[in-house]
Structures are given as C-alpha cells and as structure tokens.
Amino acid sequence: MIDESFHLTPLDVRRYDFGKSLRGYDPERVEQFREQVATELERLSRQIHDLEGRARGFQDQLRQFRERDKALN
C-alpha cells in the first residue's frame, strides 16, 4: 500500500538543504548519501512504472480469458 500523503522525488532529495552547524555532519558524506538515495528512488520509480504496466497487461489478459471462458460455457 502506497501512502500518497508523502511523495518524495529524486529531485527533492537532491535539492534538500540540510543547513550548516558548527559540529554538523560531513558535507561530502551527506552529498554522497543524498545521491545514492536519489539514484535508488529513480530505480524504484522506473521499476514501479514497469510493474504497473505489466499488471495492466495481466489484467487485460485475464479479462480476455474470462470472456473466452464465458463464451465457451
């Protein structure tokens, strides 16, 4: 189940500003992690799109099989 109230895009991750503090995080490591997260979000987004397309195809195929089964009966 997907929670539509929170939608995070790879661009959101890349553009988010963590701010600076005196003893904060290592900026290079934060940037590296943000890039990894954004890349993974892109991969997952493509995978979801592909799987949704395949699911639609399976649903169409199932509908056709049911119509054939109904016609045979």
PyRosetta script that sets phi, psi and omega in degrees:
from pyrosetta import init, pose_from_sequence

init()
pose = pose_from_sequence("MIDESFHLTPLDVRRYDFGKSLRGYDPERVEQFREQVATELERLSRQIHDLEGRARGFQDQLRQFRERDKALN")
pose.set_psi(1, 133.3)
pose.set_omega(1, -177.9)
pose.set_phi(2, -101.1)
pose.set_psi(2, 130.6)
pose.set_omega(2, 177.2)
pose.set_phi(3, -86.7)
pose.set_psi(3, 105.4)
pose.set_omega(3, -177.1)
pose.set_phi(4, -75.8)
pose.set_psi(4, -10.6)
pose.set_omega(4, -178.2)
pose.set_phi(5, -74.0)
pose.set_psi(5, -19.3)
pose.set_omega(5, -180.0)
pose.set_phi(6, -126.4)
pose.set_psi(6, 107.0)
pose.set_omega(6, -177.8)
pose.set_phi(7, -119.9)
pose.set_psi(7, 112.8)
pose.set_omega(7, -178.1)
pose.set_phi(8, -113.4)
pose.set_psi(8, 127.3)
pose.set_omega(8, 179.3)
pose.set_phi(9, -105.2)
pose.set_psi(9, 161.6)
pose.set_omega(9, 175.5)
pose.set_phi(10, -58.2)
pose.set_psi(10, -35.4)
pose.set_omega(10, 178.5)
pose.set_phi(11, -65.3)
pose.set_psi(11, -37.6)
pose.set_omega(11, 176.2)
pose.set_phi(12, -59.4)
pose.set_psi(12, -42.8)
pose.set_omega(12, -179.5)
pose.set_phi(13, -65.0)
pose.set_psi(13, -44.3)
pose.set_omega(13, -177.9)
pose.set_phi(14, -67.2)
pose.set_psi(14, -31.3)
pose.set_omega(14, -176.0)
pose.set_phi(15, -93.2)
pose.set_psi(15, -11.1)
pose.set_omega(15, -176.0)
pose.set_phi(16, -63.0)
pose.set_psi(16, 135.1)
pose.set_omega(16, 179.9)
pose.set_phi(17, -105.5)
pose.set_psi(17, 116.2)
pose.set_omega(17, -179.6)
pose.set_phi(18, -79.3)
pose.set_psi(18, -16.3)
pose.set_omega(18, -177.4)
pose.set_phi(19, 80.5)
pose.set_psi(19, 173.0)
pose.set_omega(19, -178.5)
pose.set_phi(20, -121.8)
pose.set_psi(20, 148.6)
pose.set_omega(20, 173.6)
pose.set_phi(21, -144.0)
pose.set_psi(21, 166.3)
pose.set_omega(21, -175.6)
pose.set_phi(22, -59.0)
pose.set_psi(22, -48.1)
pose.set_omega(22, -179.1)
pose.set_phi(23, -120.2)
pose.set_psi(23, 54.1)
pose.set_omega(23, -176.5)
pose.set_phi(24, -87.0)
pose.set_psi(24, -161.7)
pose.set_omega(24, 180.0)
pose.set_phi(25, -77.3)
pose.set_psi(25, 160.1)
pose.set_omega(25, 176.3)
pose.set_phi(26, -71.3)
pose.set_psi(26, 114.3)
pose.set_omega(26, -176.5)
pose.set_phi(27, -56.3)
pose.set_psi(27, -37.2)
pose.set_omega(27, 179.7)
pose.set_phi(28, -64.9)
pose.set_psi(28, -42.1)
pose.set_omega(28, 179.5)
pose.set_phi(29, -68.4)
pose.set_psi(29, -37.2)
pose.set_omega(29, 177.5)
pose.set_phi(30, -63.9)
pose.set_psi(30, -45.7)
pose.set_omega(30, 179.4)
pose.set_phi(31, -62.2)
pose.set_psi(31, -41.8)
pose.set_omega(31, 178.8)
pose.set_phi(32, -62.3)
pose.set_psi(32, -45.1)
pose.set_omega(32, 179.9)
pose.set_phi(33, -64.9)
pose.set_psi(33, -43.3)
pose.set_omega(33, 178.6)
pose.set_phi(34, -58.9)
pose.set_psi(34, -42.1)
pose.set_omega(34, 179.4)
pose.set_phi(35, -64.6)
pose.set_psi(35, -40.5)
pose.set_omega(35, 178.2)
pose.set_phi(36, -63.8)
pose.set_psi(36, -43.5)
pose.set_omega(36, -179.9)
pose.set_phi(37, -64.4)
pose.set_psi(37, -44.9)
pose.set_omega(37, -179.4)
pose.set_phi(38, -63.6)
pose.set_psi(38, -41.4)
pose.set_omega(38, 178.3)
pose.set_phi(39, -63.2)
pose.set_psi(39, -42.2)
pose.set_omega(39, 178.6)
pose.set_phi(40, -66.2)
pose.set_psi(40, -39.7)
pose.set_omega(40, 176.6)
pose.set_phi(41, -61.5)
pose.set_psi(41, -41.0)
pose.set_omega(41, 177.7)
pose.set_phi(42, -63.0)
pose.set_psi(42, -44.2)
pose.set_omega(42, 179.6)
pose.set_phi(43, -61.7)
pose.set_psi(43, -45.9)
pose.set_omega(43, -179.6)
pose.set_phi(44, -66.1)
pose.set_psi(44, -37.2)
pose.set_omega(44, 178.2)
pose.set_phi(45, -63.7)
pose.set_psi(45, -44.3)
pose.set_omega(45, 176.8)
pose.set_phi(46, -62.9)
pose.set_psi(46, -41.1)
pose.set_omega(46, -179.8)
pose.set_phi(47, -64.5)
pose.set_psi(47, -43.0)
pose.set_omega(47, 178.6)
pose.set_phi(48, -61.6)
pose.set_psi(48, -45.2)
pose.set_omega(48, 179.5)
pose.set_phi(49, -59.3)
pose.set_psi(49, -45.1)
pose.set_omega(49, 179.1)
pose.set_phi(50, -62.8)
pose.set_psi(50, -46.0)
pose.set_omega(50, -178.9)
pose.set_phi(51, -66.1)
pose.set_psi(51, -36.9)
pose.set_omega(51, 176.7)
pose.set_phi(52, -64.3)
pose.set_psi(52, -39.7)
pose.set_omega(52, 176.9)
pose.set_phi(53, -63.7)
pose.set_psi(53, -43.6)
pose.set_omega(53, 177.9)
pose.set_phi(54, -64.3)
pose.set_psi(54, -39.4)
pose.set_omega(54, 179.3)
pose.set_phi(55, -63.3)
pose.set_psi(55, -42.1)
pose.set_omega(55, 177.0)
pose.set_phi(56, -60.7)
pose.set_psi(56, -41.6)
pose.set_omega(56, 178.1)
pose.set_phi(57, -61.7)
pose.set_psi(57, -42.9)
pose.set_omega(57, 178.6)
pose.set_phi(58, -65.5)
pose.set_psi(58, -38.2)
pose.set_omega(58, 178.4)
pose.set_phi(59, -64.9)
pose.set_psi(59, -41.2)
pose.set_omega(59, 176.9)
pose.set_phi(60, -63.6)
pose.set_psi(60, -43.0)
pose.set_omega(60, 179.0)
pose.set_phi(61, -63.0)
pose.set_psi(61, -42.2)
pose.set_omega(61, 178.0)
pose.set_phi(62, -63.0)
pose.set_psi(62, -42.0)
pose.set_omega(62, 178.3)
pose.set_phi(63, -60.8)
pose.set_psi(63, -42.8)
pose.set_omega(63, 178.9)
pose.set_phi(64, -63.9)
pose.set_psi(64, -41.6)
pose.set_omega(64, 178.3)
pose.set_phi(65, -63.2)
pose.set_psi(65, -40.4)
pose.set_omega(65, 179.0)
pose.set_phi(66, -65.7)
pose.set_psi(66, -39.1)
pose.set_omega(66, 177.3)
pose.set_phi(67, -63.8)
pose.set_psi(67, -42.5)
pose.set_omega(67, 177.3)
pose.set_phi(68, -63.3)
pose.set_psi(68, -43.1)
pose.set_omega(68, 179.9)
pose.set_phi(69, -62.7)
pose.set_psi(69, -41.2)
pose.set_omega(69, 178.9)
pose.set_phi(70, -64.5)
pose.set_psi(70, -41.4)
pose.set_omega(70, 179.8)
pose.set_phi(71, -66.1)
pose.set_psi(71, -36.7)
pose.set_omega(71, 179.0)
pose.set_phi(72, -69.7)
pose.set_psi(72, -31.3)
pose.set_omega(72, -179.2)
pose.set_phi(73, -83.8)
pose.dump_pdb("model.pdb")
